[in-house]
Amino acid sequence: MESDVVVGKHVYANLYDIDEHIADDEELLKKTVIEAAKLANAKIHEIKSWKISGKKGGVSVIALIVESHIAIHTWTQYRYATVDIYTCGEKTDPWKALEHIIKVIKPKHYSVYYADRSMIK
């Protein structure tokens, strides 16, 4: 019997005063997203990353997970990053993914937001 419940958990954060070397390290950020997905009990379908040069450059990593997505965007010059984690399903935990990302990126301070994206019939 199919459940009439969609469980959606959306966690997003702004990370301030991060190390410029971390903000500019595409491989580290990609590895961090892969580890975060595992910790969240999410399965990666595809992952892409880009290093953007120039004044407002940085790194973007986007993982399409079977349960939705995980994304990190950094702005090296501003020592700033945004994180967006949206998971669907009762077995996923986006908070574990965010905790890991914060641990690796090491912002001096950050703000975290949560939206319940569940739908119950």
C-alpha positions as CSV (number, residue, x, y, z in Angstrom):
1,M,0.0,0.0,0.0
2,E,1.4,3.4,-1.0
3,S,1.7,6.1,1.6
4,D,-0.3,9.4,1.2
5,V,2.6,11.4,2.8
6,V,5.4,13.3,1.1
7,V,8.1,14.1,3.6
8,G,10.2,17.1,2.5
9,K,12.9,18.6,4.6
10,H,14.7,21.8,3.3
11,V,17.7,23.1,5.1
12,Y,19.6,26.1,3.8
13,A,22.4,28.2,5.3
14,N,24.6,31.2,4.7
15,L,28.3,30.7,5.8
16,Y,30.4,33.8,6.5
17,D,34.1,34.5,6.9
18,I,35.3,31.3,5.4
19,D,38.9,30.6,4.4
20,E,39.5,31.7,0.8
21,H,41.5,28.5,0.1
22,I,38.5,26.4,1.1
23,A,36.1,28.6,-0.8
24,D,38.2,28.2,-4.0
25,D,38.9,24.4,-3.6
26,E,36.6,22.7,-6.1
27,E,37.8,19.2,-5.4
28,L,37.4,19.6,-1.6
29,L,33.9,21.0,-1.9
30,K,32.8,18.2,-4.3
31,K,34.2,15.6,-1.9
32,T,32.4,17.3,0.9
33,V,29.0,17.1,-0.9
34,I,29.6,13.4,-1.6
35,E,30.3,12.7,2.0
36,A,27.4,14.9,3.1
37,A,25.0,12.9,0.9
38,K,26.2,9.7,2.5
39,L,25.7,11.1,6.0
40,A,22.2,12.2,5.1
41,N,21.3,8.7,3.8
42,A,20.8,10.1,0.3
43,K,21.8,8.5,-3.0
44,I,23.7,10.7,-5.5
45,H,22.3,10.4,-9.0
46,E,24.7,12.9,-10.6
47,I,27.1,15.5,-9.3
48,K,28.6,18.5,-11.2
49,S,31.0,21.2,-10.1
50,W,32.3,24.4,-11.7
51,K,35.1,26.8,-10.7
52,I,34.2,30.4,-11.8
53,S,36.9,32.9,-12.2
54,G,36.8,36.7,-12.0
55,K,35.9,39.3,-9.4
56,K,32.8,37.4,-8.1
57,G,34.2,34.0,-8.8
58,G,34.1,30.9,-6.6
59,V,32.9,27.3,-6.8
60,S,29.5,25.8,-7.4
61,V,28.8,22.1,-6.6
62,I,25.4,20.6,-7.3
63,A,24.4,17.1,-6.5
64,L,21.2,15.7,-7.9
65,I,20.2,13.1,-5.3
66,V,17.5,10.6,-5.8
67,E,15.7,12.4,-2.9
68,S,16.2,15.9,-4.4
69,H,19.4,18.0,-4.2
70,I,22.5,19.3,-2.3
71,A,24.2,22.5,-3.5
72,I,27.1,24.7,-2.3
73,H,28.0,28.0,-3.9
74,T,31.0,30.0,-2.8
75,W,32.2,33.6,-3.5
76,T,36.0,33.5,-2.8
77,Q,36.6,37.2,-2.7
78,Y,33.7,37.7,-0.2
79,R,34.6,34.7,1.9
80,Y,31.0,33.6,1.7
81,A,29.1,30.5,0.8
82,T,25.5,29.3,0.6
83,V,24.3,25.8,1.2
84,D,21.0,24.3,0.1
85,I,19.9,20.8,1.0
86,Y,16.5,19.5,0.2
87,T,15.7,15.8,0.9
88,C,12.5,13.9,0.5
89,G,11.6,10.8,2.4
90,E,11.5,9.7,6.0
91,K,14.9,8.0,5.9
92,T,16.9,11.1,4.9
93,D,18.5,13.6,7.3
94,P,19.6,16.9,5.7
95,W,20.8,18.2,9.1
96,K,23.6,15.6,9.2
97,A,24.6,16.8,5.7
98,L,24.7,20.4,6.8
99,E,26.6,19.6,10.0
100,H,29.3,17.9,7.9
101,I,29.5,20.8,5.4
102,I,29.9,23.4,8.2
103,K,32.5,21.2,9.8
104,V,34.6,21.1,6.6
105,I,34.1,24.8,5.4
106,K,34.6,26.2,9.0
107,P,32.7,29.5,8.8
108,K,33.4,31.9,11.6
109,H,29.6,32.4,11.8
110,Y,26.6,31.2,9.9
111,S,22.8,31.4,9.8
112,V,20.6,28.3,9.2
113,Y,17.0,28.1,8.0
114,Y,14.5,25.3,7.7
115,A,11.4,24.8,5.7
116,D,9.0,21.8,6.1
117,R,8.1,20.9,2.5
118,S,6.0,17.9,3.5
119,M,2.6,17.3,2.0
120,I,0.0,15.2,3.8
121,K,-3.3,14.2,2.2
